[in-house]
């Protein structure tokens, strides 16, 4: 996958908004993920690993971590990624 995380997140938000959802807080949450990944020199979807996603969630305060999961899981599902590591 050569698509960037930022463009995939943008498409995800546009898709949700096209169906009448506001998705303001989710857009901010995904922007934080994009910045977090960029801080670790990760920009392509193919480089987004379950370990990096877990690091991102761990970096958020506990109450915030719970709120991130639904938007993050929806984004991952639409992009074909998962929080689960691939079997060896």
C-alpha positions, 0 to 999 in steps of 0.5 A, a space after each residue: 500500500 503506497 497510500 499515505 495515512 493522511 490521505 486515507 484518513 481524509 477519505 475515511 472522514 469524507 466518506 462518513 460525512 457524506 453519510 450525514 455524520 459530523 465526525 469532528 472529534 474523529 477527524 482530530 483523533 485521526 490527525 493525532 494518529 497521522 502526526 504520531 506516525 509521522 513522528 516515527 517516520 511512518 507515512 504510508 498505510 503499509 507501514 502502519 503496524 499493530 505495534 505502532 497503533 498500540 504505541 499510539 493508544 498507549 500514548 493517550 491518557 486512559 480516558 481518551 484511549 477508550 474514546 479513540 478505539 471506535 473511530 480508529 477501528 472503523 478507520 482500520 476496517 475501511 483501510 483493510 488494517 487491523 490492531 491484531 498482529 499478523 500470524 507468523 
